Structures are given as C-alpha cells and as structure tokens.
Amino acid sequence: MPRTVITFGTFDVFHVGHLRVIERAASLGDRLVVGVSADALNLRKKGREPVFSESERLEIVAALRMVDEVFVEESLELKREYLERYAADVLVMGDDWRGKFDEFGDICEVVYLPRTPAISTTALIEKISSTG
C-alpha cells in the first residue's frame, strides 16, 4: 500500500529551507500532502500577516513536483481531522515542534525533521526590510 505523508507550514517567502523539508517529507512515502497555513491562522500563530497571500502560497507549494496535494490549514486544533481526512501514514513537522504532535502517534508515525541551519523566514523578512 502506498504511504501518505502529510506536513504543514506557512511557506511564506519560500526559501531553500522550505524546499528541503518538503523534499525530505516526500522521501518518507509515496504521496505527499501539504497543509498551508491560512492567513488568519498565521496571524494568530505568529502575530503577523504573511508576505504572500494564502492563495499565492498554495500555488507555489502546489507547483513543486514532489507535492501531490495541497489544502488550507485553518486551525492547529484540526490536525487530527486533517490526518484522518488525508489518510496520513506519516506526519512530518520541523523539530521546532518536537513533542507537540506526539499524541497523533496512535493514528500515524510522527517524524520531526531538523530545520535547515541559518535559514528563517522571519530573519529573511527582517533582512529585506532593513536593506530597503
């Protein structure tokens, strides 16, 4: 049976760190589903609106050859529902979330991947803002 992997993120100001986590997630299964944080969720979670709109971020992530399906993640509280809806065998998250999603180990494997060193969307936004 094919293994479905699911991951989540804002994917704002798309950079090589985003690409690497998506590539590594894809390598763990046969089908990759990506939840892209809604603009409203990003505002609640990070206290700022994304640079790129929800629809633009969905389009960028969907264009990646290793991504099979994208959807809007409306709420962190709906993770279990998303995992069940997409029949996820593996949940992949960055290690900055380590331990926060272990409760889903009852329905799928939970994998935390290390972040790409020295790459951060927030740092990129700050750098761009300070130079312009």
N, CA, C and O atoms as a Tinker XYZ file with bonds, in Angstrom:
   528  protein
     1  N      0.821000   -1.192000    0.000000    73     2
     2  CA     0.000000    0.000000    0.000000    64     1     3
     3  C      0.863000    1.253000    0.000000    63     2     4     5
     4  O      1.871000    1.318000    0.704000    81     3
     5  N      0.473000    2.239000   -0.781000    73     3     6
     6  CA     1.252000    3.482000   -0.795000    64     5     7
     7  C      1.175000    4.199000    0.555000    63     6     8     9
     8  O      0.144000    4.190000    1.227000    81     7
     9  N      2.289000    4.816000    0.929000    73     7    10
    10  CA     2.355000    5.576000    2.183000    64     9    11
    11  C      2.090000    7.045000    1.895000    63    10    12    13
    12  O      2.728000    7.649000    1.033000    81    11
    13  N      1.139000    7.609000    2.630000    73    11    14
    14  CA     0.833000    9.034000    2.501000    64    13    15
    15  C      1.520000    9.790000    3.625000    63    14    16    17
    16  O      1.386000    9.460000    4.803000    81    15
    17  N      2.259000   10.813000    3.225000    73    15    18
    18  CA     2.959000   11.688000    4.164000    64    17    19
    19  C      2.240000   13.032000    4.141000    63    18    20    21
    20  O      1.832000   13.511000    3.083000    81    19
    21  N      2.089000   13.635000    5.317000    73    19    22
    22  CA     1.477000   14.963000    5.394000    64    21    23
    23  C      2.386000   15.878000    6.194000    63    22    24    25
    24  O      2.984000   15.457000    7.184000    81    23
    25  N      2.487000   17.114000    5.771000    73    23    26
    26  CA     3.240000   18.116000    6.513000    64    25    27
    27  C      2.485000   19.425000    6.437000    63    26    28    29
    28  O      1.582000   19.593000    5.618000    81    27
    29  N      2.862000   20.344000    7.296000    73    27    30
    30  CA     2.167000   21.620000    7.412000    64    29    31
    31  C      3.186000   22.746000    7.510000    63    30    32    33
    32  O      4.303000   22.548000    7.989000    81    31
    33  N      2.792000   23.925000    7.052000    73    31    34
    34  CA     3.645000   25.091000    7.213000    64    33    35
    35  C      3.008000   26.325000    6.610000    63    34    36    37
    36  O      2.007000   26.246000    5.898000    81    35
    37  N      3.600000   27.452000    6.904000    73    35    38
    38  CA     3.143000   28.704000    6.318000    64    37    39
    39  C      3.722000   28.867000    4.921000    63    38    40    41
    40  O      3.027000   29.303000    4.003000    81    39
    41  N      5.002000   28.515000    4.761000    73    39    42
    42  CA     5.700000   28.577000    3.479000    64    41    43
    43  C      5.654000   29.981000    2.884000    63    42    44    45
    44  O      5.444000   30.157000    1.683000    81    43
    45  N      5.854000   30.972000    3.743000    73    43    46
    46  CA     5.894000   32.361000    3.301000    64    45    47
    47  C      7.322000   32.711000    2.907000    63    46    48    49
    48  O      8.271000   32.198000    3.499000    81    47
    49  N      7.480000   33.561000    1.937000    73    47    50
    50  CA     8.792000   33.923000    1.394000    64    49    51
    51  C      9.569000   32.618000    1.176000    63    50    52    53
    52  O     10.595000   32.376000    1.812000    81    51
    53  N      9.062000   31.800000    0.279000    73    51    54
    54  CA     9.559000   30.439000    0.054000    64    53    55
    55  C     11.075000   30.440000   -0.157000    63    54    56    57
    56  O     11.596000   31.186000   -0.985000    81    55
    57  N     11.770000   29.596000    0.602000    73    55    58
    58  CA    13.237000   29.539000    0.535000    64    57    59
    59  C     13.713000   28.086000    0.551000    63    58    60    61
    60  O     12.911000   27.156000    0.638000    81    59
    61  N     15.009000   27.915000    0.468000    73    59    62
    62  CA    15.596000   26.573000    0.344000    64    61    63
    63  C     15.287000   25.704000    1.567000    63    62    64    65
    64  O     15.199000   24.483000    1.436000    81    63
    65  N     15.124000   26.289000    2.724000    73    63    66
    66  CA    14.746000   25.508000    3.910000    64    65    67
    67  C     13.379000   24.866000    3.729000    63    66    68    69
    68  O     13.174000   23.710000    4.100000    81    67
    69  N     12.442000   25.621000    3.154000    73    67    70
    70  CA    11.122000   25.058000    2.847000    64    69    71
    71  C     11.253000   23.912000    1.849000    63    70    72    73
    72  O     10.667000   22.844000    2.028000    81    71
    73  N     12.028000   24.150000    0.802000    73    71    74
    74  CA    12.214000   23.130000   -0.225000    64    73    75
    75  C     12.788000   21.850000    0.376000    63    74    76    77
    76  O     12.328000   20.752000    0.063000    81    75
    77  N     13.774000   21.991000    1.221000    73    75    78
    78  CA    14.427000   20.805000    1.807000    64    77    79
    79  C     13.486000   20.015000    2.708000    63    78    80    81
    80  O     13.498000   18.784000    2.679000    81    79
    81  N     12.674000   20.697000    3.506000    73    79    82
    82  CA    11.756000   19.947000    4.377000    64    81    83
    83  C     10.711000   19.225000    3.535000    63    82    84    85
    84  O     10.323000   18.104000    3.865000    81    83
    85  N     10.252000   19.845000    2.459000    73    83    86
    86  CA     9.278000   19.198000    1.582000    64    85    87
    87  C      9.912000   18.018000    0.860000    63    86    88    89
    88  O      9.282000   16.969000    0.722000    81    87
    89  N     11.139000   18.171000    0.400000    73    87    90
    90  CA    11.836000   17.046000   -0.245000    64    89    91
    91  C     12.033000   15.893000    0.722000    63    90    92    93
    92  O     11.800000   14.738000    0.365000    81    91
    93  N     12.460000   16.192000    1.946000    73    91    94
    94  CA    12.682000   15.128000    2.939000    64    93    95
    95  C     11.369000   14.460000    3.327000    63    94    96    97
    96  O     11.321000   13.243000    3.507000    81    95
    97  N     10.305000   15.248000    3.456000    73    95    98
    98  CA     8.996000   14.661000    3.766000    64    97    99
    99  C      8.562000   13.732000    2.641000    63    98   100   101
   100  O      8.085000   12.626000    2.898000    81    99
   101  N      8.722000   14.171000    1.402000    73    99   102
   102  CA     8.325000   13.355000    0.242000    64   101   103
   103  C      9.085000   12.035000    0.202000    63   102   104   105
   104  O      8.543000   11.018000   -0.229000    81   103
   105  N     10.330000   12.049000    0.648000    73   103   106
   106  CA    11.153000   10.837000    0.594000    64   105   107
   107  C     10.683000    9.760000    1.578000    63   106   108   109
   108  O     11.121000    8.612000    1.497000    81   107
   109  N      9.798000   10.124000    2.502000    73   107   110
   110  CA     9.324000    9.178000    3.514000    64   109   111
   111  C      8.090000    8.390000    3.079000    63   110   112   113
   112  O      7.583000    7.559000    3.831000    81   111
   113  N      7.612000    8.651000    1.869000    73   111   114
   114  CA     6.416000    7.948000    1.417000    64   113   115
   115  C      6.243000    8.020000   -0.080000    63   114   116   117
   116  O      7.169000    8.359000   -0.817000    81   115
   117  N      5.031000    7.693000   -0.523000    73   115   118
   118  CA     4.721000    7.650000   -1.953000    64   117   119
   119  C      3.878000    8.842000   -2.391000    63   118   120   121
   120  O      3.843000    9.184000   -3.573000    81   119
   121  N      3.204000    9.466000   -1.443000    73   119   122
   122  CA     2.296000   10.569000   -1.751000    64   121   123
   123  C      2.489000   11.634000   -0.686000    63   122   124   125
   124  O      2.496000   11.334000    0.508000    81   123
   125  N      2.647000   12.895000   -1.126000    73   123   126
   126  CA     2.851000   13.990000   -0.171000    64   125   127
   127  C      1.697000   14.980000   -0.245000    63   126   128   129
   128  O      1.371000   15.512000   -1.306000    81   127
   129  N      1.091000   15.208000    0.917000    73   127   130
   130  CA     0.018000   16.180000    1.076000    64   129   131
   131  C      0.561000   17.296000    1.973000    63   130   132   133
   132  O      1.179000   17.028000    3.003000    81   131
   133  N      0.323000   18.553000    1.569000    73   131   134
   134  CA     0.858000   19.683000    2.322000    64   133   135
   135  C     -0.277000   20.617000    2.735000    63   134   136   137
   136  O     -1.055000   21.081000    1.902000    81   135
   137  N     -0.352000   20.880000    4.032000    73   135   138
   138  CA    -1.290000   21.863000    4.565000    64   137   139
   139  C     -0.590000   23.198000    4.666000    63   138   140   141
   140  O      0.429000   23.318000    5.345000    81   139
   141  N     -1.125000   24.199000    4.000000    73   139   142
   142  CA    -0.562000   25.551000    4.010000    64   141   143
   143  C     -1.416000   26.401000    4.952000    63   142   144   145
   144  O     -2.632000   26.501000    4.789000    81   143
   145  N     -0.763000   27.007000    5.933000    73   143   146
   146  CA    -1.479000   27.783000    6.940000    64   145   147
   147  C     -2.294000   28.905000    6.315000    63   146   148   149
   148  O     -1.798000   29.654000    5.474000    81   147
   149  N     -3.555000   29.012000    6.739000    73   147   150
   150  CA    -4.411000   30.115000    6.313000    64   149   151
   151  C     -3.809000   31.433000    6.793000    63   150   152   153
   152  O     -3.072000   31.467000    7.779000    81   151
   153  N     -4.127000   32.508000    6.093000    73   151   154
   154  CA    -3.646000   33.827000    6.508000    64   153   155
   155  C     -4.047000   34.110000    7.953000    63   154   156   157
   156  O     -3.230000   34.586000    8.742000    81   155
   157  N     -5.299000   33.820000    8.302000    73   155   158
   158  CA    -5.791000   34.080000    9.661000    64   157   159
   159  C     -5.052000   33.233000   10.694000    63   158   160   161
   160  O     -4.756000   33.718000   11.787000    81   159
   161  N     -4.751000   31.979000   10.367000    73   159   162
   162  CA    -4.000000   31.118000   11.283000    64   161   163
   163  C     -2.599000   31.676000   11.484000    63   162   164   165
   164  O     -2.096000   31.708000   12.608000    81   163
   165  N     -1.970000   32.112000   10.408000    73   163   166
   166  CA    -0.627000   32.682000   10.519000    64   165   167
   167  C     -0.633000   33.917000   11.420000    63   166   168   169
   168  O      0.272000   34.102000   12.234000    81   167
   169  N     -1.643000   34.748000   11.274000    73   167   170
   170  CA    -1.749000   35.945000   12.101000    64   169   171
   171  C     -1.885000   35.564000   13.574000    63   170   172   173
   172  O     -1.241000   36.170000   14.431000    81   171
   173  N     -2.722000   34.559000   13.878000    73   171   174
   174  CA    -2.883000   34.092000   15.266000    64   173   175
   175  C     -1.599000   33.463000   15.800000    63   174   176   177
   176  O     -1.216000   33.688000   16.948000    81   175
   177  N     -0.943000   32.675000   14.955000    73   175   178
   178  CA     0.222000   31.893000   15.366000    64   177   179
   179  C      1.477000   32.756000   15.504000    63   178   180   181
   180  O      2.239000   32.602000   16.459000    81   179
   181  N      1.686000   33.657000   14.556000    73   179   182
   182  CA     2.940000   34.414000   14.506000    64   181   183
   183  C      2.785000   35.899000   14.783000    63   182   184   185
   184  O      3.772000   36.624000   14.903000    81   183
   185  N      1.537000   36.350000   14.885000    73   183   186
   186  CA     1.314000   37.755000   15.189000    64   185   187
   187  C      1.548000   38.695000   14.015000    63   186   188   189
   188  O      1.659000   39.907000   14.201000    81   187
   189  N      1.622000   38.151000   12.824000    73   187   190
   190  CA     1.783000   38.994000   11.627000    64   189   191
   191  C      1.150000   38.290000   10.439000    63   190   192   193
   192  O      1.032000   37.065000   10.408000    81   191
   193  N      0.751000   39.085000    9.473000    73   191   194
   194  CA     0.215000   38.512000    8.248000    64   193   195
   195  C      1.372000   38.055000    7.375000    63   194   196   197
   196  O      2.458000   38.632000    7.439000    81   195
   197  N      1.159000   37.039000    6.571000    73   195   198
   198  CA     2.220000   36.600000    5.668000    64   197   199
   199  C      2.490000   37.651000    4.594000    63   198   200   201
   200  O      1.631000   38.475000    4.284000    81   199
   201  N      3.684000   37.608000    4.038000    73   199   202
   202  CA     4.044000   38.497000    2.936000    64   201   203
   203  C      3.237000   38.113000    1.701000    63   202   204   205
   204  O      2.683000   38.973000    1.015000    81   203
   205  N      3.177000   36.817000    1.427000    73   203   206
   206  CA     2.417000   36.309000    0.284000    64   205   207
   207  C      1.073000   35.796000    0.767000    63   206   208   209
   208  O      0.974000   35.214000    1.847000    81   207
   209  N      0.045000   36.012000   -0.031000    73   207   210
   210  CA    -1.300000   35.606000    0.357000    64   209   211
   211  C     -1.420000   34.083000    0.401000    63   210   212   213
   212  O     -0.601000   33.346000   -0.148000    81   211
   213  N     -2.456000   33.661000    1.066000    73   211   214
   214  CA    -2.787000   32.239000    1.167000    64   213   215
   215  C     -2.858000   31.596000   -0.225000    63   214   216   217
   216  O     -2.286000   30.528000   -0.446000    81   215
   217  N     -3.548000   32.235000   -1.147000    73   215   218
   218  CA    -3.693000   31.649000   -2.489000    64   217   219
   219  C     -2.358000   31.589000   -3.223000    63   218   220   221
   220  O     -2.097000   30.633000   -3.952000    81   219
   221  N     -1.516000   32.595000   -3.039000    73   219   222
   222  CA    -0.189000   32.572000   -3.673000    64   221   223
   223  C      0.679000   31.469000   -3.087000    63   222   224   225
   224  O      1.380000   30.773000   -3.822000    81   223
   225  N      0.636000   31.304000   -1.757000    73   223   226
   226  CA     1.436000   30.267000   -1.110000    64   225   227
   227  C      0.960000   28.872000   -1.498000    63   226   228   229
   228  O      1.771000   27.965000   -1.687000    81   227
   229  N     -0.355000   28.700000   -1.616000    73   227   230
   230  CA    -0.899000   27.418000   -2.094000    64   229   231
   231  C     -0.398000   27.119000   -3.507000    63   230   232   233
   232  O     -0.008000   25.990000   -3.804000    81   231
   233  N     -0.408000   28.114000   -4.360000    73   231   234
   234  CA     0.024000   27.936000   -5.748000    64   233   235
   235  C      1.503000   27.578000   -5.826000    63   234   236   237
   236  O      1.891000   26.710000   -6.608000    81   235
   237  N      2.327000   28.239000   -5.021000    73   235   238
   238  CA     3.773000   27.967000   -5.014000    64   237   239
   239  C      4.033000   26.525000   -4.578000    63   238   240   241
   240  O      4.767000   25.796000   -5.245000    81   239
   241  N      3.433000   26.115000   -3.462000    73   239   242
   242  CA     3.665000   24.762000   -2.937000    64   241   243
   243  C      3.114000   23.712000   -3.902000    63   242   244   245
   244  O      3.755000   22.686000   -4.129000    81   243
   245  N      1.939000   23.956000   -4.467000    73   243   246
   246  CA     1.336000   23.001000   -5.403000    64   245   247
   247  C      2.178000   22.803000   -6.653000    63   246   248   249
   248  O      2.105000   21.750000   -7.286000    81   247
   249  N      2.974000   23.796000   -7.017000    73   247   250
   250  CA     3.794000   23.717000   -8.231000    64   249   251
   251  C      5.009000   22.804000   -8.073000    63   250   252   253
   252  O      5.638000   22.442000   -9.068000    81   251
   253  N      5.344000   22.433000   -6.852000    73   251   254
   254  CA     6.509000   21.572000   -6.618000    64   253   255
   255  C      6.196000   20.148000   -7.074000    63   254   256   257
   256  O      5.149000   19.594000   -6.737000    81   255
   257  N      7.100000   19.572000   -7.831000    73   255   258
   258  CA     6.830000   18.255000   -8.436000    64   257   259
   259  C      6.623000   17.145000   -7.408000    63   258   260   261
   260  O      5.946000   16.158000   -7.697000    81   259
   261  N      7.191000   17.292000   -6.226000    73   259   262
   262  CA     7.055000   16.222000   -5.233000    64   261   263
   263  C      5.777000   16.339000   -4.399000    63   262   264   265
   264  O      5.486000   15.462000   -3.585000    81   263
   265  N      5.016000   17.414000   -4.596000    73   263   266
   266  CA     3.776000   17.623000   -3.843000    64   265   267
   267  C      2.595000   17.105000   -4.660000    63   266   268   269
   268  O      2.400000   17.500000   -5.810000    81   267
   269  N      1.815000   16.221000   -4.053000    73   267   270
   270  CA     0.669000   15.629000   -4.738000    64   269   271
   271  C     -0.633000   16.385000   -4.495000    63   270   272   273
   272  O     -1.513000   16.412000   -5.355000    81   271
   273  N     -0.750000   16.997000   -3.323000    73   271   274
   274  CA    -1.994000   17.697000   -2.996000    64   273   275
   275  C     -1.702000   18.756000   -1.943000    63   274   276   277
   276  O     -0.872000   18.549000   -1.057000    81   275
   277  N     -2.390000   19.898000   -2.044000    73   275   278
   278  CA    -2.286000   20.952000   -1.037000    64   277   279
   279  C     -3.686000   21.305000   -0.543000    63   278   280   281
   280  O     -4.677000   21.098000   -1.245000    81   279
   281  N     -3.751000   21.836000    0.667000    73   279   282
   282  CA    -5.013000   22.315000    1.214000    64   281   283
   283  C     -4.701000   23.417000    2.209000    63   282   284   285
   284  O     -3.559000   23.576000    2.640000    81   283
   285  N     -5.729000   24.179000    2.571000    73   283   286
   286  CA    -5.568000   25.254000    3.546000    64   285   287
   287  C     -5.760000   24.692000    4.943000    63   286   288   289
   288  O     -6.783000   24.076000    5.244000    81   287
   289  N     -4.772000   24.911000    5.786000    73   287   290
   290  CA    -4.868000   24.541000    7.205000    64   289   291
   291  C     -5.506000   25.720000    7.937000    63   290   292   293
   292  O     -4.894000   26.777000    8.085000    81   291
   293  N     -6.728000   25.526000    8.385000    73   291   294
   294  CA    -7.485000   26.605000    9.032000    64   293   295
   295  C     -7.161000   26.747000   10.516000    63   294   296   297
   296  O     -7.241000   27.845000   11.068000    81   295
   297  N     -6.793000   25.627000   11.171000    73   295   298
   298  CA    -6.617000   25.653000   12.618000    64   297   299
   299  C     -5.654000   24.557000   13.063000    63   298   300   301
   300  O     -5.686000   23.442000   12.542000    81   299
   301  N     -4.799000   24.882000   14.031000    73   299   302
   302  CA    -3.903000   23.876000   14.607000    64   301   303
   303  C     -4.705000   22.794000   15.331000    63   302   304   305
   304  O     -4.265000   21.648000   15.422000    81   303
   305  N     -5.875000   23.158000   15.841000    73   303   306
   306  CA    -6.709000   22.221000   16.589000    64   305   307
   307  C     -7.348000   21.162000   15.693000    63   306   308   309
   308  O     -7.908000   20.188000   16.196000    81   307
   309  N     -7.271000   21.338000   14.381000    73   307   310
   310  CA    -7.873000   20.378000   13.455000    64   309   311
   311  C     -6.859000   19.364000   12.909000    63   310   312   313
   312  O     -7.178000   18.644000   11.963000    81   311
   313  N     -5.671000   19.289000   13.467000    73   311   314
   314  CA    -4.621000   18.392000   12.954000    64   313   315
   315  C     -5.129000   16.949000   12.820000    63   314   316   317
   316  O     -4.951000   16.322000   11.776000    81   315
   317  N     -5.754000   16.432000   13.869000    73   315   318
   318  CA    -6.225000   15.045000   13.824000    64   317   319
   319  C     -7.213000   14.857000   12.672000    63   318   320   321
   320  O     -7.149000   13.859000   11.954000    81   319
   321  N     -8.112000   15.800000   12.499000    73   319   322
   322  CA    -9.081000   15.719000   11.406000    64   321   323
   323  C     -8.369000   15.700000   10.048000    63   322   324   325
   324  O     -8.740000   14.927000    9.164000    81   323
   325  N     -7.362000   16.537000    9.884000    73   323   326
   326  CA    -6.614000   16.564000    8.618000    64   325   327
   327  C     -5.896000   15.231000    8.384000    63   326   328   329
   328  O     -5.900000   14.701000    7.274000    81   327
   329  N     -5.288000   14.705000    9.435000    73   327   330
   330  CA    -4.574000   13.425000    9.317000    64   329   331
   331  C     -5.531000   12.316000    8.879000    63   330   332   333
   332  O     -5.197000   11.492000    8.029000    81   331
   333  N     -6.707000   12.309000    9.463000    73   331   334
   334  CA    -7.698000   11.291000    9.114000    64   333   335
   335  C     -8.272000   11.518000    7.719000    63   334   336   337
   336  O     -8.442000   10.567000    6.955000    81   335
   337  N     -8.569000   12.770000    7.385000    73   335   338
   338  CA    -9.154000   13.082000    6.073000    64   337   339
   339  C     -8.241000   12.656000    4.931000    63   338   340   341
   340  O     -8.712000   12.149000    3.912000    81   339
   341  N     -6.941000   12.859000    5.098000    73   339   342
   342  CA    -5.992000   12.529000    4.032000    64   341   343
   343  C     -5.343000   11.165000    4.231000    63   342   344   345
   344  O     -4.407000   10.816000    3.511000    81   343
   345  N     -5.826000   10.390000    5.196000    73   343   346
   346  CA    -5.341000    9.038000    5.472000    64   345   347
   347  C     -3.820000    9.013000    5.594000    63   346   348   349
   348  O     -3.145000    8.200000    4.962000    81   347
   349  N     -3.299000    9.917000    6.416000    73   347   350
   350  CA    -1.853000   10.051000    6.577000    64   349   351
   351  C     -1.260000    8.861000    7.322000    63   350   352   353
   352  O     -1.762000    8.442000    8.365000    81   351
   353  N     -0.191000    8.336000    6.763000    73   351   354
   354  CA     0.585000    7.297000    7.435000    64   353   355
   355  C      1.723000    7.915000    8.241000    63   354   356   357
   356  O      2.179000    7.347000    9.233000    81   355
   357  N      2.180000    9.103000    7.793000    73   355   358
   358  CA     3.306000    9.786000    8.429000    64   357   359
   359  C      2.983000   11.277000    8.523000    63   358   360   361
   360  O      2.567000   11.893000    7.542000    81   359
   361  N      3.177000   11.847000    9.708000    73   359   362
   362  CA     3.109000   13.289000    9.915000    64   361   363
   363  C      4.537000   13.792000   10.055000    63   362   364   365
   364  O      5.284000   13.311000   10.907000    81   363
   365  N      4.922000   14.759000    9.225000    73   363   366
   366  CA     6.262000   15.336000    9.283000    64   365   367
   367  C      6.151000   16.790000    9.722000    63   366   368   369
   368  O      5.382000   17.567000    9.156000    81   367
   369  N      6.937000   17.148000   10.747000    73   367   370
   370  CA     6.987000   18.523000   11.232000    64   369   371
   371  C      8.444000   18.885000   11.483000    63   370   372   373
   372  O      9.289000   18.008000   11.664000    81   371
   373  N      8.731000   20.183000   11.492000    73   371   374
   374  CA    10.072000   20.643000   11.840000    64   373   375
   375  C     10.348000   20.369000   13.305000    63   374   376   377
   376  O      9.425000   20.299000   14.116000    81   375
   377  N     11.631000   20.212000   13.644000    73   375   378
   378  CA    11.966000   19.851000   15.025000    64   377   379
   379  C     11.725000   20.988000   16.025000    63   378   380   381
   380  O     11.856000   20.786000   17.232000    81   379
   381  N     11.376000   22.175000   15.530000    73   379   382
   382  CA    10.977000   23.235000   16.455000    64   381   383
   383  C      9.619000   22.915000   17.088000    63   382   384   385
   384  O      9.220000   23.551000   18.064000    81   383
   385  N      8.917000   21.934000   16.533000    73   383   386
   386  CA     7.637000   21.461000   17.076000    64   385   387
   387  C      7.799000   20.146000   17.849000    63   386   388   389
   388  O      6.801000   19.532000   18.226000    81   387
   389  N      9.041000   19.708000   18.088000    73   387   390
   390  CA     9.291000   18.397000   18.711000    64   389   391
   391  C      8.428000   18.193000   19.959000    63   390   392   393
   392  O      8.380000   19.036000   20.855000    81   391
   393  N      7.746000   17.038000   19.983000    73   391   394
   394  CA     6.925000   16.654000   21.125000    64   393   395
   395  C      5.504000   17.185000   21.093000    63   394   396   397
   396  O      4.637000   16.665000   21.795000    81   395
   397  N      5.250000   18.204000   20.297000    73   395   398
   398  CA     3.929000   18.846000   20.301000    64   397   399
   399  C      2.849000   18.027000   19.581000    63   398   400   401
   400  O      1.657000   18.265000   19.773000    81   399
   401  N      3.266000   17.070000   18.761000    73   399   402
   402  CA     2.289000   16.293000   17.995000    64   401   403
   403  C      2.410000   14.794000   18.247000    63   402   404   405
   404  O      1.885000   13.987000   17.479000    81   403
   405  N      3.097000   14.424000   19.315000    73   403   406
   406  CA     3.267000   13.016000   19.649000    64   405   407
   407  C      1.931000   12.307000   19.883000    63   406   408   409
   408  O      1.830000   11.094000   19.697000    81   407
   409  N      0.913000   13.057000   20.287000    73   407   410
   410  CA    -0.408000   12.461000   20.550000    64   409   411
   411  C     -0.996000   11.769000   19.322000    63   410   412   413
   412  O     -1.880000   10.921000   19.447000    81   411
   413  N     -0.498000   12.134000   18.123000    73   411   414
   414  CA    -1.035000   11.536000   16.901000    64   413   415
   415  C     -0.349000   10.223000   16.543000    63   414   416   417
   416  O     -0.647000    9.620000   15.512000    81   415
   417  N      0.564000    9.789000   17.392000    73   415   418
   418  CA     1.233000    8.512000   17.189000    64   417   419
   419  C      0.275000    7.334000   17.222000    63   418   420   421
   420  O      0.632000    6.229000   16.813000    81   419
   421  N     -0.940000    7.561000   17.707000    73   419   422
   422  CA    -1.933000    6.487000   17.723000    64   421   423
   423  C     -2.548000    6.245000   16.340000    63   422   424   425
   424  O     -3.136000    5.188000   16.107000    81   423
   425  N     -2.421000    7.208000   15.422000    73   423   426
   426  CA    -3.009000    7.022000   14.087000    64   425   427
   427  C     -1.992000    7.091000   12.951000    63   426   428   429
   428  O     -2.294000    6.709000   11.820000    81   427
   429  N     -0.772000    7.583000   13.253000    73   427   430
   430  CA     0.264000    7.636000   12.219000    64   429   431
   431  C      1.636000    7.777000   12.880000    63   430   432   433
   432  O      1.752000    8.066000   14.071000    81   431
   433  N      2.656000    7.565000   12.076000    73   431   434
   434  CA     4.029000    7.800000   12.534000    64   433   435
   435  C      4.249000    9.307000   12.576000    63   434   436   437
   436  O      3.811000   10.019000   11.672000    81   435
   437  N      4.920000    9.802000   13.612000    73   435   438
   438  CA     5.214000   11.226000   13.741000    64   437   439
   439  C      6.724000   11.403000   13.644000    63   438   440   441
   440  O      7.480000   10.825000   14.425000    81   439
   441  N      7.156000   12.216000   12.669000    73   439   442
   442  CA     8.578000   12.440000   12.417000    64   441   443
   443  C      8.861000   13.936000   12.512000    63   442   444   445
   444  O      8.163000   14.750000   11.907000    81   443
   445  N      9.896000   14.288000   13.280000    73   443   446
   446  CA    10.335000   15.677000   13.393000    64   445   447
   447  C     11.665000   15.808000   12.667000    63   446   448   449
   448  O     12.635000   15.136000   13.015000    81   447
   449  N     11.710000   16.666000   11.666000    73   447   450
   450  CA    12.929000   16.851000   10.881000    64   449   451
   451  C     13.681000   18.100000   11.343000    63   450   452   453
   452  O     13.065000   19.113000   11.674000    81   451
   453  N     15.019000   18.025000   11.364000    73   451   454
   454  CA    15.784000   19.215000   11.729000    64   453   455
   455  C     15.590000   20.330000   10.700000    63   454   456   457
   456  O     15.500000   20.085000    9.497000    81   455
   457  N     15.531000   21.538000   11.203000    73   455   458
   458  CA    15.417000   22.691000   10.316000    64   457   459
   459  C     16.744000   22.921000    9.601000    63   458   460   461
   460  O     17.805000   22.546000   10.100000    81   459
   461  N     16.670000   23.536000    8.438000    73   459   462
   462  CA    17.892000   23.884000    7.707000    64   461   463
   463  C     18.585000   24.997000    8.487000    63   462   464   465
   464  O     17.975000   26.032000    8.755000    81   463
   465  N     19.853000   24.798000    8.855000    73   463   466
   466  CA    20.549000   25.797000    9.676000    64   465   467
   467  C     20.644000   27.158000    8.976000    63   466   468   469
   468  O     20.791000   27.246000    7.757000    81   467
   469  N     20.554000   28.207000    9.788000    73   467   470
   470  CA    20.776000   29.589000    9.361000    64   469   471
   471  C     19.785000   30.080000    8.310000    63   470   472   473
   472  O     20.077000   31.025000    7.578000    81   471
   473  N     18.601000   29.439000    8.231000    73   471   474
   474  CA    17.570000   29.911000    7.303000    64   473   475
   475  C     16.276000   30.062000    8.078000    63   474   476   477
   476  O     15.796000   29.116000    8.703000    81   475
   477  N     15.714000   31.267000    8.029000    73   475   478
   478  CA    14.482000   31.555000    8.744000    64   477   479
   479  C     13.696000   32.584000    7.948000    63   478   480   481
   480  O     14.252000   33.590000    7.507000    81   479
   481  N     12.417000   32.338000    7.764000    73   479   482
   482  CA    11.571000   33.298000    7.057000    64   481   483
   483  C     11.576000   34.634000    7.785000    63   482   484   485
   484  O     11.693000   35.685000    7.155000    81   483
   485  N     11.447000   34.602000    9.116000    73   483   486
   486  CA    11.438000   35.842000    9.895000    64   485   487
   487  C     12.729000   36.612000    9.694000    63   486   488   489
   488  O     12.704000   37.827000    9.496000    81   487
   489  N     13.870000   35.910000    9.745000    73   487   490
   490  CA    15.162000   36.583000    9.539000    64   489   491
   491  C     15.261000   37.158000    8.129000    63   490   492   493
   492  O     15.792000   38.253000    7.939000    81   491
   493  N     14.749000   36.421000    7.137000    73   491   494
   494  CA    14.770000   36.922000    5.761000    64   493   495
   495  C     13.931000   38.191000    5.624000    63   494   496   497
   496  O     14.355000   39.153000    4.985000    81   495
   497  N     12.754000   38.190000    6.219000    73   495   498
   498  CA    11.887000   39.370000    6.160000    64   497   499
   499  C     12.568000   40.556000    6.829000    63   498   500   501
   500  O     12.528000   41.672000    6.310000    81   499
   501  N     13.192000   40.321000    7.978000    73   499   502
   502  CA    13.893000   41.397000    8.682000    64   501   503
   503  C     15.054000   41.928000    7.856000    63   502   504   505
   504  O     15.275000   43.137000    7.793000    81   503
   505  N     15.799000   41.020000    7.219000    73   503   506
   506  CA    16.940000   41.437000    6.387000    64   505   507
   507  C     16.458000   42.270000    5.200000    63   506   508   509
   508  O     17.043000   43.308000    4.890000    81   507
   509  N     15.412000   41.824000    4.549000    73   507   510
   510  CA    14.875000   42.563000    3.395000    64   509   511
   511  C     14.368000   43.922000    3.838000    63   510   512   513
   512  O     14.603000   44.922000    3.159000    81   511
   513  N     13.680000   43.975000    4.961000    73   511   514
   514  CA    13.133000   45.244000    5.474000    64   513   515
   515  C     14.232000   46.235000    5.830000    63   514   516   517
   516  O     14.081000   47.439000    5.624000    81   515
   517  N     15.339000   45.726000    6.366000    73   515   518
   518  CA    16.410000   46.629000    6.802000    64   517   519
   519  C     17.264000   47.162000    5.649000    63   518   520   521
   520  O     17.961000   48.166000    5.798000    81   519
   521  N     17.205000   46.483000    4.498000    73   519   522
   522  CA    18.031000   46.924000    3.373000    64   521   523
   523  C     17.274000   47.834000    2.413000    63   522   524   525
   524  O     17.878000   48.437000    1.525000    81   523
   525  N     15.972000   47.936000    2.581000    73   523   526
   526  CA    15.228000   48.659000    1.583000    64   525   527
   527  C     14.588000   49.884000    2.043000    63   526   528
   528  O     13.930000   50.568000    1.260000    81   527
